Amino acid sequence: MEKVNQTFFLSHGSPTLSIDDTLEARQFFKSWSQKVLPQKPKSILVISAHWDTKYPSVNTVLRNSTIHDFYGFPDPMYKLKYEAPGAIELGKRVKELLMGEGGMKRVDEDTKRGLDHGAWVPLMLMYPEADIPVCELSVQSKQNGSYHYNMGKALAPLKDEGVLIIGSGSATHNLRKLDRSITNGVSVPWALEFDHWLRDSLLQGRFESLNLFFAA
């Protein structure tokens, strides 16, 4: 079996990424299979910031529906569909790893849920043929960073099984803290400070700092 050996964290940006060709990120995602990952994965696991549950959940469906979980956007966006095949076997494998290596006592399977915009917006640009099976895994925002870091460690074997693992969200992703009165594009200090710390930690290979943060 061919290995992917890559895990990516992607900022899916605004849902308008799905239709606005002027956005630079849109061009990046459209060039994905040519410039970033020419190897076609066997299946895709997406951990989206837009699926938050008390216990880890995976969607195990035959075919993914398209969830339009946003409001007040242009009408054409609500007609977009990305109906990639489901990845039931991958979902069950994720559950096995989380309850085994991850030591979790409960992982749920959702047999009805499709893909939220944190998953289908980037994927429709990266893999427009929608022919790769996709499974989505939820996050638990009431848990700390260490909890999710350990989830990632438990799922690492998937990289050797031809699975592309994608984290989708943003370095800071809390719309409740969004200050809509700011019109000049200036970031709020706490978000900018964290962005700079995260960037420097990653670029300088300061994994000990990252581990300390996640354990905090």
N, C-alpha and C positions, 0 to 999 in steps of 0.2 A: 504494500500500500504506500502511495506517495505521501510524503509529509508536507505540511504547509509551513510549520515552524515559525509562524508569525501571529502576533496578537496586536490589534490596533485599537486605539481609542480615538474616536472621530467626533468632532463637533458637528452635529447635524444642522446647527444654525436655525434660522427662521423657517417655518413651513413653506414660505415663498420660494425657497431653494428649488422646490419641485417645478416651478414654472418660469422663474426669472433668470434669463440668460445673461444678465449683466453682472450677476454675482460671481466673484472669482472662485469661490468654493465649488460652485456648480461645475465649472470647467475642470477643476481638480478631480472631482468624483467621476466625471465622464471619461477622464483619461486613465482611470484606475487600472484596468486590465492591460493597458499598454505601458504605463510608466511606473506603476507601484507594485502590482502583483500579477505578473503574466500567467502564473500557474492557476488553473481553475480549481477551486476547492471542491471537495466531495460534498460538503454541506456547510452551512453557516449557522453559528450561534451568536445571537445578538442580545446583549444585556443593555436594556434601554432604561433611561432615567424616567420614562413616561409610564412604566408599569411598576407600581409600588404596592407590595403586599406584606401582610404580617409574616407569612412564611414563604420561603423560596417557592416559586411556581414556574413550571415550564408549560408552554402550549404544545399539546400533542394533537394535531389536526391533520386531516388528509390534504387539505389545501387551505392556504392562508387567505383570509379575507383582509380587506383594507380598512383600517380604523381611521376615520377622519376626526381625530381628537383635538380639534382646534376650532376657534370661533371667530367670526368677523373677517374672514379672508375672502378673496375673489371667488366667485362661483365656480370657475373651471377647476379649481383645486379639489372640490368635493366630488368631481366626476373621475378623478384619477384613480386607477386601480393597479395594485401590484399583487397579483395572486400567485405567488410562488408556491410550489408544492410544500407541504408540511414535512417536518423531519421527526417523525414519531420515534424512530430508533434512537436518534440523537437525543431527544428529550428524555427517553428512558435511561440513556447512558449518562446524561448529566445528573439525573436523579441518583443513579447508582454511585457516581463519584462523590456527590455532595454528602450522601448518607454513609459512604465508606470512608475515603480519605478525609473528607470534610467533617466527619463526625456529627452531622446534623440529624436530628431525630425525626424531622418531618420535612418533606418536599412534596408539594402538591402538583397534580397534573390538571391543566385546564383544557378540556376537550372542545371548547367553543371559541376561545379567543383567537383573533387574527394578529396582524402586525400593526402596532401604533406608528405614528409618524416618525418617531425616533429610529425606527427600523426601516420602514418602506421608503421614506424620502431619500436617504442616501443610497439604498440598495437599488432603487429604480434607475439611478444614474450610473451606479457601478456595474450592475448586471441587468441591463434593460430587458434581456430575454426572459427573465424570471423563470429560469429553468433549473436553478440550484435549490435544493431543499433547505428551508429556513426554520429554525426553532428560536423562540424568544424566551429569555429568562428574566424574572423580575428582580428588583432590588428591594431592600428593606431599609428605608430611610431612618427608622428609629434605632437601627443598629449603628455601631461606629465603623470607622475606616478599617480597623484591624479585622473585624468580622468579614468585610468584603474582600480584603486582601487575602484572607485565608480561603475564601470561596475561590478566588482566582488560582491559588496554589493547587487546590483540589482538582480544578478543571484543566490544569496544564497538560495532562496526558492527551487531551483531545487534539493538540497540535500535531502529535505523531500519528493521528488517525485520519488525517486529511481534512480536518475541520478548521475553518477560518473563524476565529473568535473576535468579535467586535464589541467594544464598549461604546455606547452612543449617548451623548449628552453634551456637557461642556465642563470646563474646569470649575466654574461656578454656575449652578443651574437652579436658581430659586427665583421664580417669577414673582413671588410674594414680596421679595425685597427689591424688585425693579422700581426705580424712581423715574416715572414717566415725565417728570418736570425737567429732567436734564435733556437739553436739545442740542448740545454742542458735541456730543459723542464722548464726553469725558467719563472715564470709569470711576465708580465709587472707590475710595481709598482701600477698603478692606479687600475688595475683589482684585484690585490691581496688585496689592501686596501679595496675595496668595498666588496669583498668576505668575509673578516674577519669581517667587520662591519655588514654585513647581517647575518652571522652566529651567532655572539654574540648577536645581537638584537633579533633573533628568539629564541635562547637557553635561554636567560635571560628574555624572555617575555616582552621585551621593546617595546610594541606596540605603546606607545606614540611617541617613536623615529621614528618608521616606518611611523606613520601617518604624522609626521612633514616632513619626507623625501618626502613622496608622495605628500604633499601639496606644496612643494617647486617649 
